[in-house]
Structures are given as C-alpha cells and as structure tokens.
C-alpha cells in the first residue's frame, strides 16, 4: 500500500524513524518519503546513509511539530503520516513540563489540524505503555496525545483523513534504552537495578516498524493497536548483559512504575483480541467494539482484562534476551 504513495514521518531522524526509513526503502517503492525533523545534524548524517542520488524518492524537511505553519507546508500532497516526534525522556519531561506539553500535546494537535486540512489519507501516531494509567508527565502527555488522535476522526468532519495509534513497550536499541547503559556500566563491574521485581515489555525496532506498517494497512480510524510482545525482568536482562557484574539495587526513581500496562482493565470493555495483537476500539457509537468486531473479526476480551508486563503469558529467557539485545 506504500508503493507510489507519499509518506512523511515526523521525528524521522530518531531511532524508530531511521529504521522505518530503511525498511520502507528496502521493501517498497514510495513516490516520496519525507523525513521531517528539527535536527539538521542528524538529517545531514542520514543524507550520508541515504543519499538522494541513490534514493530519489527521499526528501529531508527541517521543521518542528510545534510549528503549525511548517507542518501545513510539509503535509502538502502527503498520503500517509507516521507521527514519531516526541520528547520521551521521563526525567527531562518532569524537569521541563511545559516543553513536554508543547511538543507531545500541542505538537499532536498541530499534526491533526495539518493532516485534516491537507487531506492526508491516514495518520498513525506512536504511543507508549507509559500512556496507560500514567504516573509521570511523559505518560500523561502521551495519553493526551492518544485522545487527540482518536477523537480526530470525528474532528475531521467531511475530510477523508483517518487517525489511529500504535502503543508498545520498551524498544531494544532505541535512544535511552537500558541496554547501552548496562553495556557502559559493565566496565565498572556493577549494574544499577531499581528493583529486583521490576518487569517490562520488550520489542525490537524491526518488530516495532513491522507492527506500525501492519497497523497502517488494517486501520479504520480511532483504534489503539497493541502488539502481543514478551515480558522480561530487568534484573534478568542485567544478568544476560553482564553475568559477571554485581547487581546494585538503587530504588525506583520518581515517575517510574514497578510494572508496565498496555491495556488497562478500564479499557477492557472496548478491547478486541487477535492472534498477535489487541485493539482498543474507540468508544464512539458508530465505531464501537461491536461494530469493529463484526467488521474485522477477533474476539472481545473479558470485562476486567488487563495486559500487564507482570502477568504476561510470554516471558523471555536469557538466550532470547541476549539475541534481542544483539549481544550474541
């Protein structure tokens, strides 16, 4: 569905954006692939990796999602938008709350307005497990962003634009991932662990990109797509990365959860299960769970269902952890 289409990715120079660009250029033949970001240095580095002489469909567009006018210019003629731009470091968002709100909330609002007014066909916004029952500002801004994108399907009125959200857990190899921290601290002989009981969902960049592409194809508008991915204990990951190191328990940091949730029990009445993913359906009457189930198959989850990293059915063992983290 991407062949001969114009695709734009906000935050295109980030970890996800670069892998998304690589995947699209390898598998598909887009008419134009636009990397939209505010970082001229990273765009310059991407130009070396993906030169326009070799990839004639690629375009580099300097801009910030906070700048509504710039988004209107960038979205002109675009068919699909992948919204990956965000401030996502929990401590930075806690210390700079207005900056997080301006990028993650107001930026999302700007993307919605520009996409509708430029008649973009589909928009997929990337979310996070921290948006489910949030306890830190980053999660709260992403929950607000999710609500903006799902509600935008009504806001679009007579325009053809449809919006959906993809929500998944911690990404192996992304900026801020714990693996680079553990690898760096391995040199000291001691790895910091906040709590031995802590669990997290775990997904690779390639899996994340594949899930976004699949969701882009299957979306009707208003859904939050959640992949079925494995859990791991952070202490097990530390032992897989550096079995020779001493584990230092440092305590849970402000804004951090012991376990992560991707489908809260309060959303169970709107959630549909498929073989490899869940869909939290919009609560609008014409887009509700019953209509979605009849149209797309799947089965409603029981009332009170909760998809949490501590009660997950699938867990990674040390061999799988090492493989996903690229340590083999």
C-alpha positions as CSV (number, residue, x, y, z in Angstrom):
1,X,0.0,0.0,0.0
2,X,3.0,2.3,0.3
3,X,4.1,1.8,-3.4
4,X,3.7,5.1,-5.3
5,X,2.4,6.9,-2.2
6,X,3.9,10.0,-0.4
7,X,4.8,9.1,3.1
8,X,6.0,11.5,5.8
9,X,7.5,10.6,9.2
10,X,7.8,13.2,11.9
11,X,10.8,12.7,14.2
12,X,12.3,10.8,11.2
13,X,15.9,11.1,12.4
14,X,15.2,9.2,15.7
15,X,15.8,5.5,16.3
16,X,12.4,4.4,15.1
17,X,12.4,6.9,12.2
18,X,15.7,5.7,10.8
19,X,14.7,2.0,10.9
20,X,11.4,2.9,9.4
21,X,13.1,4.7,6.5
22,X,15.5,1.8,5.9
23,X,12.6,-0.7,5.9
24,X,10.4,1.3,3.5
25,X,13.2,2.0,1.1
26,X,14.1,-1.7,1.1
27,X,10.6,-3.2,0.8
28,X,8.6,-0.6,-1.1
29,X,8.7,2.0,-3.8
30,X,7.2,5.2,-2.4
31,X,6.8,8.1,-4.7
32,X,8.2,10.3,-2.0
33,X,9.5,9.6,1.5
34,X,9.8,12.7,3.7
35,X,12.0,12.8,6.8
36,X,10.6,15.7,8.9
37,X,12.7,16.6,12.0
38,X,14.2,19.6,13.7
39,X,17.8,18.2,13.9
40,X,19.8,19.4,11.0
41,X,22.9,17.4,12.1
42,X,21.0,14.1,12.2
43,X,19.5,14.9,8.8
44,X,23.0,15.6,7.5
45,X,24.1,12.2,8.8
46,X,21.1,10.5,7.3
47,X,21.9,12.1,3.9
48,X,25.2,10.3,4.0
49,X,23.5,7.0,4.8
50,X,20.5,7.5,2.5
51,X,21.7,9.9,-0.3
52,X,19.1,11.4,-2.6
53,X,21.3,10.4,-5.6
54,X,20.8,6.7,-4.6
55,X,17.2,7.1,-3.2
56,X,15.5,9.6,-5.5
57,X,12.2,9.3,-3.6
58,X,13.7,10.6,-0.3
59,X,13.3,14.2,0.9
60,X,14.7,15.9,4.0
61,X,12.5,18.6,5.6
62,X,13.7,20.7,8.6
63,X,10.8,21.5,10.9
64,X,9.3,21.2,14.3
65,X,5.8,19.8,15.1
66,X,5.3,22.8,17.4
67,X,5.3,25.0,14.2
68,X,1.8,24.6,12.7
69,X,2.6,26.6,9.6
70,X,5.6,24.4,8.8
71,X,3.5,21.3,9.1
72,X,1.0,22.7,6.7
73,X,3.8,23.2,4.2
74,X,5.3,19.7,4.8
75,X,2.0,17.9,4.6
76,X,1.1,19.3,1.2
77,X,0.5,16.3,-1.1
78,X,1.2,13.7,1.6
79,X,-0.8,10.4,1.6
80,X,0.3,8.8,4.9
81,X,1.9,10.4,8.1
82,X,3.8,8.4,10.8
83,X,4.0,10.7,13.8
84,X,7.0,9.6,15.8
85,X,8.2,13.0,17.1
86,X,8.1,13.4,20.8
87,X,10.0,14.3,24.0
88,X,10.2,10.9,25.7
89,X,12.9,11.0,28.4
90,X,10.9,10.8,31.7
91,X,13.4,12.9,33.8
92,X,13.6,15.6,31.1
93,X,9.8,15.8,30.9
94,X,9.5,16.0,34.6
95,X,12.0,18.8,34.8
96,X,10.7,20.7,31.7
97,X,7.0,20.1,31.8
98,X,5.9,22.9,29.5
99,X,8.3,21.8,26.9
100,X,6.9,18.2,27.0
101,X,3.4,19.6,26.7
102,X,4.3,21.9,23.8
103,X,5.8,19.0,21.8
104,X,3.8,16.0,22.8
105,X,0.4,17.6,23.2
106,X,0.3,20.8,21.2
107,X,2.5,19.2,18.5
108,X,0.0,16.4,18.2
109,X,-2.8,18.9,17.9
110,X,-0.9,20.6,15.1
111,X,-0.3,17.3,13.3
112,X,-4.1,16.6,13.5
113,X,-5.0,20.1,12.1
114,X,-2.5,19.9,9.3
115,X,-3.4,16.4,8.3
116,X,-7.1,17.2,8.1
117,X,-6.7,20.4,6.2
118,X,-4.2,18.9,3.7
119,X,-6.4,15.8,3.2
120,X,-3.8,13.3,4.3
121,X,-5.4,9.8,4.0
122,X,-4.0,8.1,7.1
123,X,-2.1,9.1,10.2
124,X,-0.5,6.6,12.7
125,X,0.8,8.1,15.9
126,X,3.3,6.3,18.1
127,X,2.4,6.0,21.7
128,X,3.9,4.2,24.7
129,X,2.9,1.8,27.5
130,X,3.5,4.8,29.9
131,X,0.3,6.4,28.5
132,X,-1.8,3.6,30.2
133,X,-2.7,4.8,33.7
134,X,0.2,7.3,33.6
135,X,2.1,8.4,36.7
136,X,4.7,10.7,35.1
137,X,4.3,13.7,32.8
138,X,5.6,11.9,29.8
139,X,2.9,9.3,30.1
140,X,0.3,11.9,30.8
141,X,1.2,13.9,27.7
142,X,1.2,10.8,25.5
143,X,-2.3,9.8,26.9
144,X,-3.5,13.2,26.0
145,X,-1.9,12.8,22.5
146,X,-3.7,9.4,22.1
147,X,-7.0,11.1,23.0
148,X,-6.4,13.8,20.4
149,X,-5.6,11.4,17.6
150,X,-8.5,9.0,18.3
151,X,-11.0,11.9,18.7
152,X,-9.7,13.5,15.5
153,X,-11.7,11.0,13.4
154,X,-14.8,13.0,14.4
155,X,-13.0,16.3,14.2
156,X,-12.1,15.6,10.6
157,X,-15.8,16.1,9.6
158,X,-16.2,15.5,5.8
159,X,-12.4,15.2,5.2
160,X,-11.1,11.7,4.4
161,X,-8.3,11.7,7.0
162,X,-8.3,8.8,9.5
163,X,-6.2,8.6,12.6
164,X,-5.1,5.6,14.7
165,X,-2.5,5.0,17.4
166,X,0.1,2.3,18.0
167,X,1.1,1.6,21.6
168,X,4.0,-0.7,22.5
169,X,6.7,-1.2,25.2
170,X,10.4,-0.6,25.6
171,X,12.4,-0.7,22.4
172,X,15.7,-2.6,22.2
173,X,18.4,-0.3,20.8
174,X,16.4,3.0,20.9
175,X,17.9,6.1,22.4
176,X,17.6,6.0,26.2
177,X,17.3,2.2,26.2
178,X,18.7,0.4,29.3
179,X,21.0,-1.9,27.2
180,X,23.5,0.8,26.3
181,X,23.6,1.9,29.9
182,X,24.3,-1.6,31.1
183,X,27.0,-2.1,28.5
184,X,28.6,1.2,29.6
185,X,28.4,0.3,33.3
186,X,29.7,-3.2,32.7
187,X,33.1,-1.7,32.7
188,X,32.7,-0.7,36.4
189,X,31.8,-4.2,37.5
190,X,28.4,-3.1,38.9
191,X,25.0,-2.6,37.2
192,X,22.2,-0.4,38.8
193,X,18.8,-2.0,39.2
194,X,15.9,0.0,40.6
195,X,14.0,-3.1,41.9
196,X,14.5,-6.8,41.5
197,X,10.8,-7.3,40.9
198,X,10.6,-4.8,38.0
199,X,9.2,-6.1,34.7
200,X,8.9,-4.5,31.3
201,X,7.5,-5.3,27.8
202,X,10.3,-5.8,25.2
203,X,10.2,-5.2,21.5
204,X,12.9,-4.7,18.8
205,X,13.0,-1.8,16.4
206,X,12.2,-4.1,13.4
207,X,9.2,-5.6,15.2
208,X,8.0,-2.0,16.0
209,X,8.3,-0.9,12.4
210,X,6.6,-4.1,11.1
211,X,3.7,-3.5,13.6
212,X,3.3,0.1,12.5
213,X,3.2,-0.9,8.8
214,X,0.6,-3.6,9.6
215,X,-1.5,-1.2,11.6
216,X,-1.4,1.4,8.8
217,X,-2.9,-1.2,6.5
218,X,-5.6,-2.6,8.8
219,X,-6.7,0.7,10.5
220,X,-10.2,2.1,10.0
221,X,-9.7,5.1,12.3
222,X,-9.8,5.6,16.1
223,X,-8.1,2.3,17.1
224,X,-5.2,1.9,19.5
225,X,-3.2,-1.1,18.3
226,X,-1.2,-3.0,20.9
227,X,1.1,-5.9,19.9
228,X,1.4,-9.1,21.9
229,X,5.1,-9.0,22.9
230,X,7.1,-10.7,25.6
231,X,7.9,-9.5,29.1
232,X,11.3,-9.6,30.9
233,X,12.5,-8.9,34.3
234,X,15.1,-6.1,34.3
235,X,17.3,-8.0,36.6
236,X,17.4,-10.9,34.1
237,X,18.4,-8.5,31.4
238,X,21.2,-7.2,33.6
239,X,22.5,-10.7,34.1
240,X,22.2,-11.5,30.4
241,X,24.2,-8.4,29.5
242,X,26.9,-8.8,32.2
243,X,26.6,-12.0,34.2
244,X,30.0,-11.3,35.9
245,X,28.8,-7.9,37.3
246,X,27.4,-7.1,40.8
247,X,23.8,-6.0,40.9
248,X,23.3,-2.8,42.8
249,X,19.7,-2.1,43.9
250,X,19.2,1.7,43.7
251,X,15.4,2.0,44.3
252,X,12.6,3.1,42.0
253,X,13.0,6.5,40.5
254,X,10.3,9.3,40.6
255,X,7.8,8.7,37.8
256,X,8.7,5.0,37.4
257,X,6.4,2.0,37.7
258,X,7.2,-1.4,39.0
259,X,5.3,-3.0,36.1
260,X,4.0,-1.6,32.8
261,X,0.5,-1.8,31.4
262,X,-0.6,-1.6,27.8
263,X,-4.3,-2.4,28.1
264,X,-5.7,-1.1,31.5
265,X,-8.7,-3.0,32.9
266,X,-10.8,0.1,32.5
267,X,-10.3,-0.3,28.7
268,X,-11.3,-3.9,28.6
269,X,-14.9,-3.2,27.6
270,X,-13.6,-1.6,24.4
271,X,-10.8,-4.1,23.6
272,X,-10.7,-6.9,21.0
273,X,-8.1,-9.7,20.8
274,X,-6.5,-11.0,17.7
275,X,-3.8,-13.7,17.3
276,X,-0.8,-11.3,17.6
277,X,-2.3,-8.1,18.9
278,X,-5.1,-6.3,20.8
279,X,-7.1,-3.4,19.6
280,X,-8.6,-0.8,22.0
281,X,-11.6,0.4,20.0
282,X,-12.9,4.0,20.1
283,X,-15.9,4.4,22.3
284,X,-18.0,6.3,19.7
285,X,-21.3,4.6,18.9
286,X,-20.6,4.1,15.2
287,X,-17.0,3.0,15.9
288,X,-17.5,0.9,19.0
289,X,-16.3,-2.6,19.8
290,X,-19.3,-4.5,18.4
291,X,-19.0,-2.8,15.0
292,X,-15.3,-3.3,14.9
293,X,-15.6,-7.0,15.8
294,X,-18.2,-7.6,13.1
295,X,-16.0,-5.8,10.6
296,X,-12.6,-7.1,11.5
297,X,-13.1,-10.3,13.4
298,X,-11.3,-11.0,16.6
299,X,-13.0,-11.6,20.0
300,X,-13.9,-9.2,22.8
301,X,-11.7,-9.7,25.9
302,X,-13.5,-10.4,29.2
303,X,-14.5,-7.5,31.4
304,X,-11.7,-6.6,33.8
305,X,-9.0,-7.9,31.4
306,X,-5.6,-6.3,31.9
307,X,-2.5,-6.6,29.7
308,X,0.4,-6.0,32.1
309,X,4.1,-6.9,32.0
310,X,3.9,-8.8,35.3
311,X,1.0,-11.1,34.2
312,X,2.1,-11.6,30.6
313,X,1.8,-15.2,29.2
314,X,5.1,-15.0,27.4
315,X,8.5,-14.3,29.1
316,X,11.9,-14.0,27.6
317,X,14.7,-16.4,28.8
318,X,18.3,-15.4,28.9
319,X,19.1,-16.7,25.4
320,X,16.2,-14.7,23.9
321,X,17.2,-11.6,25.8
322,X,20.7,-11.8,24.5
323,X,19.5,-12.3,21.0
324,X,17.1,-9.4,21.0
325,X,19.6,-7.1,22.6
326,X,22.2,-8.0,19.9
327,X,24.7,-9.5,22.4
328,X,25.3,-12.8,20.6
